[in-house]
Amino acid sequence: MANMSLETIIGFIILLVVAGVIISMILTRINSDSLPYKEIEMQQMEFKNKCDALCTESSSLDYCRYYFEGGKDGTDWDGNGGKNELISIGEYVTWDVCEERIYCFSMVPCDRRFGSSPAKGCASALCQAYLDKYKGNVTKANAAVHDKIKPGACRLPANIEDNWFEQYFPADVCGIYSSANCGNGVCEAGECSSGCTADCTVTDCCGIEGCNAAIGETAANCADCSSGPAATLSNCVINKTTTPYTITCDTNCNMATQINVVDMAPSLFQDLAPIANGVTVVAQPAGFDNTYICTGSLVISIICTNPGGNTYTTHGCV
């Protein structure tokens, strides 16, 4: 170093400073690019949680009407930078949908109320509700349903079999569910909620189309008519002495079908195994260690079937 000229030393210093600035710019760009998708993941989780909660509200059809709205400048569900595009989504069955019209029934199952095809179950339930409101006027009921259920701005598949809107919400959707066949001896879609006792019994209807009082369903003979206590999740604590870290929360849940843990930075998301203890949620998500956990806010949620409903808690990490 003693033999190096002053100009050489100054040159090295300048190179180090320039390299530091370039590395800082690269890291800043990487971090800023990842922020929008973290926000999208949080919006997706909040949407699913909302749908799960609406599924348990037997006195409401908001599960059928609620859809993912995204941001004010357009919806980018898949985070690829394109807004309001045609994408494929679904849990049991995959459908092509427009990003700005992703309804609960397209994404989150609600078998107990609307059967294995929630879009069809919602079409039936909405039509029966509006047919009742408009005293059997199919034209007005169709208009009311289509005011709430729209395909979106993108182009859905031309093939009706692949087009959820044309298949389940066609122009005369409520004509299909107008109970014109009541009395034919077959309990068909829509006849439970419309009260077709000539074709349907409590045995036929319990478990579909909500609480059907007109058929004779009550809290005593059908779980559809009993909402039960709400699920709770509280007092979440993180134990950093284990590897990976252990998250423990109090809950009244006796059976959770899903546990989600999201760390907002770097936005890790994991589905954990179901629980069945009704006392605590104990989770050790793989990869959640001192490198990745507690760099932002943890959001811990459970989807609980007994008692029903979804609940979540936010824990500010330190």
N, C-alpha and C positions, 0 to 999 in steps of 0.2 A: 504493500500500500504506500510505503514511503517513496517508492520510485515512480508512482503514478503522478501525472501532472494534474494541476488544479482543474484544467478543462475536462480531463477524463472523469474526475470525481464528480464534477457538476453534471456531466452528461449522464452518468449512472443514476444520480439523484433524480434527474428529470425523467429518465426512463421508468424508474420505480413509481414516481408520482403518476405518470400517464397510465401505467399498467393498473395501478390502484383505481384510478378513475374509470377505466374501461370495465374492470371487473365489477365495480359498484354499479355501473349502468346496466350491465348484463343481469346481475342479481335483482336489481330493482324491476327490470322488465319482466323477468320470470315471475316474480312475486305478484306484480300487478296483473299479469295475464291470467293468473290462477284465481284472482279474487272474484271475477264474475261467476265462475263455475261453482265456487263455494256458496255464493249467494243462491244460485239455482238449486243446489242440493238442499239447502235449508228450506227453500220455497216448496220443493217437491215433498219433503218430509212433512212440512206443515199441512200441505194439501192432503196427503194420505191420512194424517192424523185427524184432520177435519172430517174427511169422508168416513173414517171408522167411527167417529163420534156420531155423525148423522145417521149411520146405519143402525145405531141402537135406539134412535128416537122413533118409536113405533107410531106416534101420533103425528108425525111430520113426513112429508115427501121431499124435503130439501136435499136428501141424498141423491135423488133423481135429477134435481135442478142445478145442483152445485157443480161448477166447473173451474178449472185452473185458468186464472187470468194472466199470470205473469206480470211483467213490468208495463209501465205506461207507454213505452215505445214499441211494444210488441212482445210476443211470447217466444222464447227460445228454450223449450223443454230439454232438448238434448245437448244444449251448450255448444253447438257447432258454429255459432255466429249468425246463422240464418234465422229469420223471424217468420212465424206463422206458416211453417212448412208442413208438408205431409210426412208423418213419422209413424212407426209401428210401435204399439205399446200393448200391455195387457198382462194379467197374472195367469189365468187359466187358458184363455184364448187370446191370440194376438189380432188386433184390428189396426187398419190404417186410419189415422185420425189427423185432423188439423190441430196444430199446436195450440191455437188460441181457443179451442173448444174440446178440451180433454175433460170429460165428465167423470164423476165418481164411478159410475157404472162401467166405464171403459177401463178403469185402472184398479179399483179396489173392490174385491168381492163382497157381497152381502147376501150370502146364501139363505140365511135364516128368514129374511124378509122377502127377497125377490128371486130366490131360486138360483140354480146354477147358471142361468143366463140373465144377469141383472138388467141388461138393456131391455130385454123382452118383459121382464117383471115390472120395470119402471114404466114402460109404454102402457102396460095394462093398468097399473095403479093410477097413473096420471089421467088416463082416459076415463076411468071410472069416477075419479074425483071431479073432473070437469063435466062429465055426463050428468052426474048428480047435481052439480051447480047449475047447469043450463037445462035441467029437466029433460034429458034425453036428446037434446039438439046436437046431432053429430057434427054439423058444420061449425058451430061455435066451439065445440069441444076440440075439434081438429085445430082450429085457429089458436086456441089457448095453449095447446100442447106445443105447437110449432113456434109460438112466441117464446117459450122457455127452452126448447130443445132445437138447436140449430147445427148444421153440419160444419160451419166454419168457412173461411174464405178460400181455402185451398181446394184443389180438385180431387175429390174422392174417387176410388175405383169405379169404372163404368159397370163392371160386373156386379149385379145386385147381391150375389152370394158373398162378395168381399166388401160390400158397402154397408156399414152398420146403420147409417141413417135411412137408406132406402129399404133395408130389410126390416128394421124395427119401427121406424117412424115415417112411413110413406104418407102420401097426400091424404089418404083416407084412414089414417091410423086408428081413429076412434070408431070407425065403422067396423073394424075388425073386432074390437073389444066392446061392442054395444050390447052384448048378451042376447043377441037375436036368437041364439041357439038354446037359450034356457028352456029346459023342459024336454030335451032330447035324451036325457038319461046319462049324459056324459059330463063330468065336471071339467069344464074347460077354462083356459086362462081368462081371468077377469070376472068369472062367476062367483068366486069367493068374496071379493070385495063388493060386488054388486048385490050379494045376498040371494043368489039363486038356490034356494033350499030344495027346489025340485030335483036338482042334479047333484048338489054338494052337501057334505056333512062336515062336522068339526074334524073328523079323521082325515078327510080329503084336504082340508084347508089349513090346518095347523102347521105352521112352518113356512107358508107362502102368503104373499100379498098382505102382510101385516096382520093387525088384530081385526078379525072380521066379526064384529058384534052381530051383524045381521044374520050370520050363519049360526050363531050361538056360542062363539068363542068367548071365554072369560079368563080371568087370571087363574081361576081354579082348574080349568081343563086345557089351557094352552099357554105356553111360555111367551107367545107373541104379545099377549096382553099384559105382561108384567115386566116393567123396566128394571126393577130391582135396584140395589144400591149402586152408586157410581164407583168406578175403580179409582184408587188413589195411589200416588207415588210421591214420597217426600223423604227428607232427611238423608240425602245422598252424601256419602262420605267416600273419599278416595284414599286407599292404603298404598303408599309408595314403597313400602318395605318388601312387597312381593314383586316377582317378575313373571309375566307382566303385571302392571298395577291391578289392584282389585277394587271394583266399584260396588258399594253396598247401599241399598236403599230400602226404606220401609214401604210396604204395600199391603193392601187387603186382598190382593189378587190371588185366587186359588189356582188359576190356570191362565198363563200368558202364552199366546200363540207366537209372539214375536217380541224381541227386545232389540232396540236400536240404540247405538251409541255414536254420536257425531262429535268430532273434535274440529271446531271451526278452522283451526290452522294446525295441520295442513288438510283439513277436511276429510278425515278418515271416517269411514262408515262401515259398520258391521252389524249383521243380524246374528244374534246369539241364540243359544238353545232355549226352548221353552222352560218355564218354571212351574212348579205345582206345590208350593209350600204355604202360600198365604201369609208369610211373615216378612221375608226379605227378598230382594233381588240381589244376587251376588254374581258379578260378571268379571271375567278376566279376558278382555278382548286381545287376541294375538296382535302383537305389534304396538300396543299401547304401553309404551315404556317412557323412560325419562327423556327420550329423544322426541317423542311425538305427542305425549299427553300434556294437558295443561298449558298449551301454548295459546289458547284462546278460551272460549266458553264451551263446556261440554253440555250437550243436550242429550238426555237419557229418556227414552220413551218405551212404553210397553203397550201392546195390543192385548187387552184382557177379555177373556170370554166368560169368566165367572169371578166376581160380578162383571157385567158387561161394560164395554166402553174402552176408550183409549185415553191414556194420560201421559204427561211427560213433565220433566223438571229440568231446569237449567242450573248448572253449577258453575260459578265463576272460579276458574282454576288459578292457583298461585304457585 
